[in-house]
Amino acid sequence: MRVRVYLPPYIKSDHSKLDQDGYIELEEGTTLKELFKILKVPLPFGMVHLCRVNYEKASLDRELKDGDIVSFFAMISGG
């Protein structure tokens, strides 16, 4: 299955696992926590209040599905 991942530049992780469009191929049933391990996302950034699946809060044990979008909520923004 393919999942779209929006990794912000402030999170040090393994971006090489994503294709040029930000997709990653995963096995069916992969959880959000397993995705973080694959991408080497530090656990503090993987906390539920920072991460979204399809733009909604998600727990780390959430199973991802084909076409899901994983993104991170920016704690600080300004203008």
HELIX and SHEET records of a PDB file:
HELIX    1   1 HIS A   15  LYS A   17  5                                   3    
HELIX    2   2 LEU A   32  LEU A   39  1                                   8    
HELIX    3   3 LEU A   43  GLY A   46  5                                   4    
SHEET    1   A 5 TYR A  23  GLU A  25  0                                        
SHEET    2   A 5 ARG A   2  VAL A   5 -1                                        
SHEET    3   A 5 ILE A  69  PHE A  72  1                                        
SHEET    4   A 5 CYS A  51  VAL A  53 -1                                        
SHEET    5   A 5 GLU A  56  LYS A  57 -1                                        
END                                                                             
